[in-house]
């Protein structure tokens, strides 16, 4: 499917508007600088006129006549004196300039006493970690000058540190994760708990930038995202971490939010995804969000290992080939997916050898969503059947070339049951819910540069695509619309995204798996009696 270009207003309209605003702001500042003396004198004349009006109102009526006579006499004397009018005009302008000056007290240029106390406390707490007895000119010393150690600092309305630049000596072992973690933990405790901090270590310049992060928005409902085929929005993150924004609807308003976009397809470096988390962390929400986006351009096979019915809303929809929760149905669906992957590879290979483009039936993306495979593996071992994860090896190894994408979601207590193929080929990783630093490092392959939040809402966690950075993530709210506890607005948002029900696919199972090299197997054609 050809990529659809974004509307011009979305691609470059914001840049033109921002440039126009910047030019207008620059012109206004220049005009203000040039006309500043005239503005000051005009303001002073207005203030002098106000003073004169108040004096006239405060003067009793029986004294206004002599006052007018005195003013007229002064004006006559000034008019008769040589250079009198000129001197009077100069005096009036000087008085107007004096009265028209800006009397706003200057903003404080440095921290106040409470902020200085807080910075000094931070400095003293860092002394044992950033100093050695052999240093002839220590940057950190008890009773030392904290100005050199903290060259930049900002505070919020509550007086707590919101941004801090920390300089440290070159001999500090900033290349060791344990040393960095010790400093980050100390700064978090001394700067104020209950907030999320981002730590940016610049090892070349021996500087650490500590920034307080704003909470990620949790009011984003499921909706159609402005993405191209092969792009899936996992959630949303901080504006400084990505170079792209998406226009999202919040009721009747639009707002640009930075997304975490996962790219799949033949040229993707991370074609498959693994999501992990605790129960209730939002794994099923993420799977439903991915399924709704995948159904725009391809077909979906859902295997619910937990058997909780979280994906019943997808049953019988156009593009949904199967929604299985039992062991027999899951094995049949995954076996069909493995043979379908082999068939696509053989068809595409034969077409390339003959000098023809790939057949159309191999270009339609196929998504395999497997939730909690560990539970199915336990049932398979108890019944003496094959582990369903073994059937994922072919889609995982060859799915990128065949247009097959695998998404696996598993809870932390069952991660050790995942097979080697799943762990090796799922290079896109997501962790949702509360997690310890060892758990985050084990799943993501690297620790995040932010501290975990005190309260973790559903769908909140971290994402890492391949060897990229670890990003904060908030999954859009995509609840089960059949759940009675679901908010009506969110329920309606999910129902509006669901495809129409297929009239010919009511309770029809997947066709029996075809042998590799046989004719194409279609999900809606030639249904066979697969055990479900």
N, C-alpha and C positions, 0 to 999 in steps of 0.2 A: 504494500500500500504506500503510495507516494506521500511524502511529508506535506502537510498543509502549512503554508506560511502564516505566521502570526499577523493579525491586523496591524496596519501601520501605526495606529494610535497606541498599540501596546508595545510595539518594537522600538519606536524612536520618539513617540510623542512626549514621554516624560523627560527625555534629554532636552528637547527644545523648550519645554516649559521651564525646566530648571535653569537653562542658559538665559532665557528671557528675564526670569526673576533676578538672576545674579546681575545682569546688565542694568536693570532698573534700580536695584539696590546700590550699585556702584555709582550710578548717575545721581541718585538722591544724596548719597554721602558727599560727593564732590560739590554739589550745589549748596549743601548745608555748610561745608567748610568755607566756601567763597562768601556766602551771605551771612556768616556768623556775626560780624560787627553790626550789620544793619538789623539783624534779628535782635541783638542785645540792646541796641539803642531804642528800637521800637517797643520792646518789652519794658524798658525803663520809662519811656514817655507814658506808656499806659499806666504804669504804677504811680508815676508822679501825678497824672490826671486823677487817678483814684484817690490819692492822698489829698489833693486840693478839693475834690468833691466832698470828701468826708469832713474836712475842715469847714467848708462852707455850710454843710448841714448842721454841724455842731455849733456854729456861731449863732448867738441870739439875733432875732430880727432887728432889735433896736441898735445893734452894733454893725450891721451889714453895710449901712451907708458910709460910716467913717472908714470901714475896711476897704470899700471900693474906692474912696477918695485917696487912701494911702497907696493902693496898688496903682491907680492912675498917675499919682505923683511920681512914683518910682519909675514907671514907664516913660514919663516925660523927661525925667532927669537923664535916664539912660539914652534916650533919643537925642538929647542935646549935647551930651558928652562926646568928645571926639573918639571915634572907633567904639562907641558905646554899644550899638546894635551887634557889632561883630563879637565884642567881648561877651555880651549877654548870650548870644547864640552858642559860643564856645562853652560858656559856663553851663548852659542848659544841656548841651550834648554830654558834657562830662558828668553832670548829675544823673542824666538818663543812663549813661553807660554804667555808672556805679550802682544805681538801683536795679538795672536790668541784668546784672551779673547772675550766674547760676549759683544759687545758694544751697544746692543739694550737698549734703555732707559726703565727702569722698568715701567710696566703699573701702572696707578694710583690706589691706594688701596682704595680710598674713593671717595665720590662725589665731583664734582667741585663746584665752587662758586655758579653758577646758580642752580645746583641741591640742594645744601644746602639751598639756599633761598626758593626753592619750598617746601622742607621738613619742614623747619621752619614755613612756611605759613600753611601747613597742621596741624602741631602741635598746632599752636596758634588757628586755627579754631576749633580744637577738645577740647580745654581747657574748654569751658562752659558746655560741655556734659559729660566729664570724670573727673570732679572734684567737690568736695563739701567743704564748709568752715570747716567742722569738721575733715577733713583728716589731721593727724599730719605730714605725709610725703607724700604729693601728688605726683603722677606720672606725672600729668599734671598741670602745673602752668604757668602763663604768664612770659616769659623770662626764662623758665626752660630748661632742657637738653633734646633735642629730641632724642638723641642716645638711651636712655633707652626705649623710647616709640616705636621707629622704629628700631628694631635690624637687620632687613634684608630689603633691597630695591634694585630694579633694574630699569634702565631707558632705553628707546628706543633711536633710532638715533636722534629723534627730541628733546631729553631732557625731555620728559614727563615720568611720572611714569608708568612702565609696570608691576611691581609686588611690593607689599608692605606688610610687616608683621607688624600689629598694636597690641600692648599690651595695655590692658585697665584694670582699677581697678576692683576688685571682686564685688564691690557694684553696678556696672552698671547693669541696668535691661536688660540684653541681652536675657532674656526669653520672653520679650514682643515684639510683631511684630512691634508695633509703634516705639519703641525705636530703634530697628535695622534699620527700614526703614529710620529714620531720619539720622542716621550715614551713611548709604549707599548713600543717596541723597547728603549729604555734601561731601563725598569722591569723588563721581562722578563729582560734580561740580568743585571741587578744583583740581582734577587730569587731567581734560580735557574732554570736551564733545565730542560727535560724535563717541564714542567707546563703546564697550560692556564690562562690568565688571562682574566678578564672585566673589561673596562674600562667603567665607567659615568661619562660626563662630564655633570656638572650645570653647564651654562654660566651659568645665572642666579646660582648661588651660588659660582662659581669653585672647584669641588671635583671631584676625581677619586677614585672608589672603585675600588681594585684588589682583586679577589677571586680566589683560587685555586679552580678548579672541580674537583670530583671526577670521575673517569672515568665515562663512561656505561656502563651494564651491557651486556655482550655475551653474556649467557647466556639471553636471551629467545628462545624458539623460536616458530615459527608456531603460532597457536592462534586459537580463536574469541574475538573481542574484543566487549565489551559496548558496541555502537554501534547507532545507529538507521539505517534505510535512508537512503542518500545520504551516509553518513559512512564515510570510509576512513582507517585508521590507517597513516600513512607510516612511523612509527617512534616513538622515545621521546626525550625531551629533559630539560632541567633542571626541577626543581620550581618554581623561582622565575619561570619564563618562561610557564607556562600555569596556568590555574585549574581544571584537571580532572585526575583520576587514573582509571586503569582497574585493576580487580583482575585480576592475571595469575597463572598457575600456574607455580611453579618446583618441579617434581617434585611432592611432596606438600604443599607450603606455598603460601600465597597472599600476594601482596605488591602494594601499590598503586604504580603507576608512572605518571608524567605522560606523556601521548601527544601527538604532533603529528597532529591530526585535520584531514583535507582534506574539505571539504564540496562535493558536486557536486549538480546538479539545476537546476531552473528558476530558483531564487533564488540560485544561487551566483554570486559575483563573480569567481571563478577556476575556470571549469568544465573547463579542460584543463591538463595538466601536462607539463613538460619536465624530464628528468633527464639530467645530464651527468657524466662522470667518465672516469678512466683505465681501461684494461683490467684486469680483476680487482678493481675497486673495489666491486662488489656491485650493478651496474645490473640484471643479470638476476635477482638475488635480490629487488630491489625490485619488478620487474615480476611475478615469480611471487607475491609477497605481495599485490600489488594484484589480480591475477587471482583468487586464492583468495577474497579478500573480495568482489570483484564478482560472483562466481558465486553468492553467497547470494541476490541479489535480481535478477540480470539475466543477459544473454548476453554472450559475449566472442568477439572475433575477434583472433587473435594473428598477427602478421607478424614472422618472425624474419629480419631482413636479414642477420645474420651467418652464418646457416645452420649453426650449431653444434649444433643439437638440444637447446638448453637448455629448451625447452618441450614436449618429446615426452610428458611425463607428463600433459599436458592433452588430448592427442589422443583423440577419441572419447568424451569426458566429457559428461555432461548439461550443457547450457548453453554449451558451447564450439562455436561455429558453424564455426570453421576454425582450423587451425594451419598456416600457410604459411611456407615458407622459400625457394621458388623465385620467380623474377621473374614468370612467367606467373600462378602462383597468387596472388601478392601483388597484382598488378594487378587480377585478377578479384575478389578479396575487397574491395579498397578501392573498386573501381567499384561493387560491390553496396552497400557501406556508404554511398557518396555518394547513390545512388538511394534507398536506404532512408531516409536522412535527409530527402530531398525528399518522399518519400511520406508520412512521418510529419507533416511540416509541412503538406502539403496536406490530409491527413485531419483534423488538428486544426483547421485553419482552416475547412474546410467544416462541421465540427461546431459550432464557435463561431458561425458565421454562421447556422446553423439553430437556435441556442439550445440545443444539446445538449452534454453533457459530452464530453470527448475520448474517442475509442475506446480500448478496453482494449489493443489491439495497439500503441498508441503510447506507453503508459505503462511498458512493460517497459524498463528501462535497457539500453542497448547500449554496450559498451566496445570501443574499438579500441586495441589495444596494439601499437605499432610500435617494434621494436628495431632500431637502426642503419639508418635510412633512407638514409644517405649511401652505403652499400655497394650498395643496390638502385638508387639513382640513377646510380651509376657504371656498373652493368651495363645499365641502360636506355639510357643515352647510347651505350654501345658497340654495342648491338643496334639502335639507332634507334627505341626505344620511348619512350613517354611516361614522364616522371618520376613515380614513385608519389606523391611529395609533392603533385603537382598535384591528385590525387584527394582529398586531405585538406582542401582549401579549403572545400568545402561542410560537412562535419562540424565543422570548426573554427569556421566563421562562424555556423552555425545549430544546432550540436549542443546548446546549452543549452536551447533551446526544444523541440527534438525528443527530448530524453532520451538524447543520444549524447555520450559522453565519450571524448576522445582522450588517450592517454598516449604520449609519444615519448621514447625513450632514445637518446642518441648519445654517442660518445666525443669527447674534446676536439679531437683532430686532424681531426675531420670536422664540427665545429660550423659552419664557414663554408659548408658545403653545404646547410644548412637553409634552407628557403624563407621568404619574408617572412610568409606566413600562419602558419606554425608559430611563428615568433618573436613575432608580434604577439598571437596568441590564447592562448598558453600562459602564463598569468599566475601559475600555481603552479610554482615552480622548486625543484629539488633538485640538489645537487652532492655526489658521493660520492668518497671517496679523497683522496689528496694533491693539492692544488691551490694555485697561487700566488695572492697577493692580487689581481692583475689578472684572473685567470681567475674567481675568486669574484665580483668586482664585475661582470664582464661578463655572467655567467649570472644571478646573483641580483639585479642592479640596485643593490646596496648592499654595502659590505664588512661582514663580521661583526664584532661587538664582542668577539670572543674570539680568542686566538692558536691556531693549528693545533697539534694534538698531535704529539709526537715520533714516535710509532709509530701508524699509522692501521690499525685492524682492518677487515676487510671489512664493508661496509655503514655505515661511519662517514662523516659529512659534515655538510652544512648544508641547511636548508630555509627557504624564504620563500614565504608564501602572499599573493599580491597585493602590496599596499603595506605589509604587516605587518613585524614585526621579523625579523631573521635568527636562526634557532634552530639550536642544535646538534641533530644527528639521529643516531640509531642504529637501523638497519633491523632488524626481527626476523629471525633466522636462518631463511631459507626456501630451502635448497639444492635442487639437482636430485636427486630421490630415486633416479634411475637412475645416478647417478655413483658409482663404486666407492669414491671417497675420502670420501663423505658419512658423517658420524657416524650410528650406528644410531638414536639417540634423535631426532635431527633428521629423519632419513629417515621414521621412523614418524609424527612429528608432521605432516609434509607429506602423507603418504599418507592419514592419517585425515581431512584436510580436503578431499581431492579428491572431487568428486561421483562417483556411480556411472557406470559405462560405459553409454553409450546403445546398446541392442541394435539399433536401426534406423539408426545413424549410423556404422557401421564403414566407414571410407574413403570416405564420401560427400562430394563437393565441395559448395560453396555453390551455390544456384540461380543461374541467370543473372540479371544485373541487370535489374530491371523498370523500365519507363519511368515517369517521374514522373507521378503521377495515376492510374496503373493500380491494379489490385487489390493488396492487401497481399502481400508476399513473406515467406514463413516459411522459416526455415533448415532445418527438417526436413520440409517439405512441398514437393512438386513439384520434386525435385532435377533440375537440368539438367546437361548435360555441360560444366562450366566447366573450362578448361584448367588443370591443376595440375602 
